[in-house]
Amino acid sequence: MAKASVRKADNPHAEMGRVVADVRQASGLNLDEFAQAIKKDPRQVKRWEDAEDRPQIEAVYAVDAFKPLVVEAMARQNRQQIEIETVIRIRRIA
C-alpha cells in the first residue's frame, strides 16, 4: 500500500500528537506506563506522538489524572500566552 508523504507542518494529527506527548511528559510516565494507563499499545501511542496516526485524545482524556494535563497542553497548542493558576483552599470545619 502506498503512503503519501505529508510534511509534519501539514499533518492535521501533529498538534494532537504534541498534546499526547506533552501529557505523557507532564505525567512523568514512560511510554509503556502511559500506554498501560490509557489501555493502548505503546507502539500506537508512539505513532500518535510522531503524527503518523490520528491521536485518540479521548482515550487520554478518559483517565481522570490526565484531564487537567490535556486541557493545559491543548491551551499551549493555541500559541497564545496562557496563565495557569493553582489554588488550594483548606477550610476547617467546626
ROSE-4610 file (N, C-alpha, C; in Angstrom, 1 decimal, always signed):
// ROSE-4610
residu = [M/M/M/A/A/A/K/K/K/A/A/A/S/S/S/V/V/V/R/R/R/K/K/K/A/A/A/D/D/D/N/N/N/P/P/P/H/H/H/A/A/A/E/E/E/M/M/M/G/G/G/R/R/R/V/V/V/V/V/V/A/A/A/D/D/D/V/V/V/R/R/R/Q/Q/Q/A/A/A/S/S/S/G/G/G/L/L/L/N/N/N/L/L/L/D/D/D/E/E/E/F/F/F/A/A/A/Q/Q/Q/A/A/A/I/I/I/K/K/K/K/K/K/D/D/D/P/P/P/R/R/R/Q/Q/Q/V/V/V/K/K/K/R/R/R/W/W/W/E/E/E/D/D/D/A/A/A/E/E/E/D/D/D/R/R/R/P/P/P/Q/Q/Q/I/I/I/E/E/E/A/A/A/V/V/V/Y/Y/Y/A/A/A/V/V/V/D/D/D/A/A/A/F/F/F/K/K/K/P/P/P/L/L/L/V/V/V/V/V/V/E/E/E/A/A/A/M/M/M/A/A/A/R/R/R/Q/Q/Q/N/N/N/R/R/R/Q/Q/Q/Q/Q/Q/I/I/I/E/E/E/I/I/I/E/E/E/T/T/T/V/V/V/I/I/I/R/R/R/I/I/I/R/R/R/R/R/R/I/I/I/A/A/A]
num = [1/1/1/2/2/2/3/3/3/4/4/4/5/5/5/6/6/6/7/7/7/8/8/8/9/9/9/10/10/10/11/11/11/12/12/12/13/13/13/14/14/14/15/15/15/16/16/16/17/17/17/18/18/18/19/19/19/20/20/20/21/21/21/22/22/22/23/23/23/24/24/24/25/25/25/26/26/26/27/27/27/28/28/28/29/29/29/30/30/30/31/31/31/32/32/32/33/33/33/34/34/34/35/35/35/36/36/36/37/37/37/38/38/38/39/39/39/40/40/40/41/41/41/42/42/42/43/43/43/44/44/44/45/45/45/46/46/46/47/47/47/48/48/48/49/49/49/50/50/50/51/51/51/52/52/52/53/53/53/54/54/54/55/55/55/56/56/56/57/57/57/58/58/58/59/59/59/60/60/60/61/61/61/62/62/62/63/63/63/64/64/64/65/65/65/66/66/66/67/67/67/68/68/68/69/69/69/70/70/70/71/71/71/72/72/72/73/73/73/74/74/74/75/75/75/76/76/76/77/77/77/78/78/78/79/79/79/80/80/80/81/81/81/82/82/82/83/83/83/84/84/84/85/85/85/86/86/86/87/87/87/88/88/88/89/89/89/90/90/90/91/91/91/92/92/92/93/93/93/94/94/94]
x = [+0.8/+0.0/+0.9/+0.6/+1.4/+0.9/+1.9/+1.5/+2.0/+1.2/+1.6/+2.5/+3.5/+4.4/+3.8/+3.6/+3.0/+4.0/+4.3/+5.2/+4.5/+5.3/+4.7/+3.9/+4.3/+3.6/+2.2/+2.1/+0.8/-0.1/+0.5/-0.2/-1.2/-2.5/-3.5/-3.4/-2.7/-2.5/-1.4/-0.6/+0.7/+0.3/-0.6/-0.9/-1.4/-2.3/-2.8/-1.8/-0.9/+0.3/+1.2/+1.4/+2.2/+1.4/+0.1/-0.7/-0.5/-0.5/-0.3/+1.1/+2.1/+3.5/+3.6/+3.0/+3.1/+2.4/+1.3/+0.6/+1.5/+2.0/+2.9/+4.1/+4.7/+5.9/+5.5/+4.4/+3.9/+3.5/+3.0/+2.6/+3.8/+5.0/+6.2/+6.3/+5.4/+5.4/+6.2/+6.8/+7.5/+6.4/+6.8/+5.9/+5.0/+5.7/+5.0/+3.9/+4.4/+3.5/+2.3/+2.5/+1.5/+0.5/+1.0/+0.1/-0.7/-0.1/-0.9/-2.0/-1.7/-2.7/-3.9/-3.7/-4.8/-5.3/-4.7/-5.1/-4.9/-3.8/-3.4/-2.0/-1.7/-0.4/+0.6/+1.8/+2.8/+3.2/+3.2/+3.6/+2.5/+1.3/+0.2/+0.4/+0.7/+0.9/+2.1/+3.1/+4.3/+3.9/+3.1/+2.6/+1.8/+1.0/+0.3/+1.2/+2.2/+3.2/+4.0/+4.3/+5.0/+4.1/+2.8/+1.8/+1.7/+1.9/+1.7/+0.3/-0.4/-1.8/-2.6/-3.9/-4.8/-4.8/-4.3/-4.3/-5.7/-5.9/-7.2/-7.2/-7.3/-7.2/-8.3/-9.4/-10.4/-10.0/-9.1/-8.5/-7.7/-6.9/-6.1/-7.0/-8.0/-8.8/-9.7/-9.9/-10.8/-10.1/-8.8/-8.1/-8.2/-8.9/-9.1/-7.8/-6.7/-5.5/-4.9/-5.3/-4.7/-5.6/-6.8/-7.8/-7.2/-6.7/-6.1/-4.9/-4.1/-2.9/-3.3/-4.4/-4.9/-5.3/-6.1/-6.6/-5.4/-4.4/-3.3/-2.5/-2.2/-1.5/-2.2/-3.5/-4.3/-4.3/-4.3/-4.2/-2.9/-1.8/-0.5/-0.4/-1.1/-1.1/-1.8/-2.6/-3.3/-2.3/-1.1/+0.0/-0.3/-1.2/-1.4/-0.9/-0.5/+0.1/-1.0/-0.7/-1.7/-1.1/-2.0/-1.6/-2.3/-1.5/-2.1/-2.0/-3.1/-3.2/-3.7/-2.9/-3.3/-3.7/-4.9/-5.5/-5.8/-5.3/-5.6/-6.3/-7.5/-8.2/-8.4/-8.1/-8.3/-9.2/-10.3/-11.3/-11.5/-11.4/-11.6/-13.1/-13.6/-15.0/-15.1/-15.9/-16.0/-17.0]
y = [-1.2/+0.0/+1.2/+2.1/+3.4/+4.4/+5.1/+6.1/+7.4/+8.4/+9.8/+10.3/+11.0/+11.7/+13.1/+13.3/+14.5/+15.2/+16.5/+17.2/+17.4/+17.3/+17.5/+18.8/+19.8/+21.1/+21.0/+20.1/+20.0/+18.9/+18.1/+17.0/+17.4/+17.1/+17.5/+16.8/+15.7/+15.0/+15.5/+16.4/+16.8/+17.5/+18.4/+19.2/+18.3/+17.4/+16.5/+15.5/+15.1/+14.3/+15.0/+16.3/+17.0/+17.1/+17.2/+17.2/+15.9/+14.8/+13.5/+13.4/+13.8/+13.8/+14.7/+15.9/+16.8/+16.2/+15.6/+15.0/+13.9/+13.0/+11.9/+12.5/+13.5/+14.1/+14.7/+15.4/+16.1/+15.1/+13.9/+12.9/+12.2/+12.3/+11.7/+10.2/+9.7/+8.3/+8.0/+6.9/+6.5/+6.0/+5.7/+5.3/+4.1/+3.1/+1.9/+2.1/+2.9/+3.2/+4.0/+5.0/+5.8/+5.0/+4.2/+3.4/+2.4/+1.9/+1.0/+1.8/+3.0/+3.8/+4.1/+4.3/+4.6/+3.4/+2.2/+0.9/+0.9/+1.3/+1.3/+0.7/+0.2/-0.4/+0.8/+0.6/+1.6/+2.0/+1.1/+1.4/+2.4/+2.2/+3.1/+4.5/+4.6/+5.9/+6.6/+5.8/+6.4/+6.9/+6.2/+6.7/+8.0/+8.1/+9.3/+10.5/+10.3/+11.3/+11.7/+10.8/+11.1/+11.6/+11.8/+12.2/+11.3/+10.0/+9.0/+8.5/+8.7/+8.2/+9.3/+9.2/+10.1/+9.8/+10.8/+10.5/+10.4/+9.5/+9.3/+10.0/+11.3/+12.2/+11.8/+11.3/+10.9/+9.8/+8.9/+7.8/+8.4/+9.5/+10.1/+10.9/+11.6/+12.4/+11.5/+10.3/+9.4/+9.1/+9.3/+9.0/+10.3/+10.2/+11.4/+12.1/+11.5/+12.1/+12.9/+12.6/+13.3/+14.4/+14.5/+15.6/+17.0/+17.4/+18.7/+18.9/+17.8/+17.9/+18.1/+17.4/+17.5/+19.0/+19.5/+20.9/+21.9/+21.7/+22.6/+22.5/+21.2/+21.0/+21.6/+21.4/+22.0/+23.5/+24.1/+25.5/+26.0/+25.3/+25.7/+25.6/+24.6/+24.5/+25.7/+26.4/+27.6/+28.7/+28.6/+29.5/+30.9/+31.0/+32.3/+32.1/+33.2/+33.2/+32.7/+31.8/+31.3/+31.5/+31.6/+31.7/+30.6/+29.8/+28.7/+29.0/+28.9/+29.2/+28.0/+27.6/+26.5/+27.1/+26.8/+27.3/+26.1/+26.2/+25.2/+25.9/+25.4/+26.0/+24.9/+25.3/+24.4/+25.1/+24.4/+25.0/+24.1/+24.7/+24.0/+24.0/+22.8/+22.6/+22.4/+23.3/+23.3/+22.2]
z = [+0.0/+0.0/+0.0/-0.9/-1.0/+0.1/+0.6/+1.6/+1.2/+1.2/+0.8/+1.9/+1.4/+2.3/+2.7/+4.0/+4.4/+5.4/+5.1/+6.0/+7.3/+8.4/+9.7/+9.9/+9.3/+9.4/+8.7/+7.7/+7.0/+7.6/+8.5/+9.1/+10.1/+9.9/+10.8/+12.2/+12.3/+13.5/+14.4/+13.8/+14.5/+15.8/+15.8/+17.0/+18.1/+17.8/+18.9/+19.3/+18.4/+18.7/+19.8/+19.6/+20.5/+21.9/+21.8/+23.1/+23.8/+23.1/+23.8/+24.4/+23.6/+24.1/+25.3/+25.3/+26.4/+27.7/+27.5/+28.6/+29.2/+28.3/+28.8/+29.6/+29.0/+29.7/+31.0/+31.1/+32.3/+33.4/+32.9/+33.9/+34.5/+33.9/+34.4/+34.1/+33.2/+32.8/+31.6/+31.5/+30.3/+29.3/+28.1/+27.0/+27.4/+28.0/+28.3/+29.5/+30.5/+31.6/+31.1/+30.3/+29.8/+29.0/+28.1/+27.2/+28.1/+29.1/+30.0/+30.7/+31.1/+31.8/+30.9/+29.6/+28.7/+28.0/+28.3/+27.8/+26.3/+25.8/+24.4/+24.3/+23.1/+22.8/+22.7/+23.3/+23.3/+21.9/+20.9/+19.5/+18.9/+19.3/+18.9/+19.4/+20.7/+21.3/+20.6/+20.3/+19.6/+18.3/+17.6/+16.2/+16.4/+17.5/+17.7/+17.9/+18.8/+19.1/+17.9/+17.0/+15.8/+14.6/+14.9/+13.9/+12.7/+13.0/+11.9/+11.9/+13.0/+13.1/+13.8/+13.7/+14.4/+15.9/+16.7/+18.1/+18.7/+19.5/+20.2/+21.5/+21.4/+22.6/+23.6/+23.1/+24.1/+25.0/+24.5/+25.4/+26.5/+26.2/+27.1/+28.1/+27.6/+28.5/+29.4/+29.0/+29.8/+31.2/+31.3/+32.6/+33.4/+34.5/+35.4/+35.7/+36.0/+36.3/+35.2/+33.9/+32.7/+32.3/+32.7/+32.3/+32.4/+33.5/+33.6/+32.7/+32.6/+31.7/+30.2/+29.8/+28.4/+28.2/+29.1/+28.9/+28.8/+29.7/+29.7/+28.4/+28.0/+26.8/+25.5/+25.5/+24.4/+24.4/+25.6/+25.6/+25.1/+25.4/+24.9/+23.4/+22.8/+21.4/+20.7/+21.4/+20.8/+20.6/+21.0/+20.8/+21.4/+22.2/+22.9/+24.3/+24.9/+26.2/+27.2/+28.0/+28.9/+30.3/+31.3/+32.7/+33.4/+34.1/+34.9/+36.4/+37.0/+38.4/+39.2/+40.2/+41.0/+42.4/+42.8/+44.0/+44.9/+46.2/+47.1/+48.3/+48.6/+49.7/+50.8/+52.0/+53.1/+54.1/+54.3/+55.2/+56.4/+57.5/+58.8/+59.1/+59.2/+59.6/+61.1/+61.7/+63.2/+63.6]
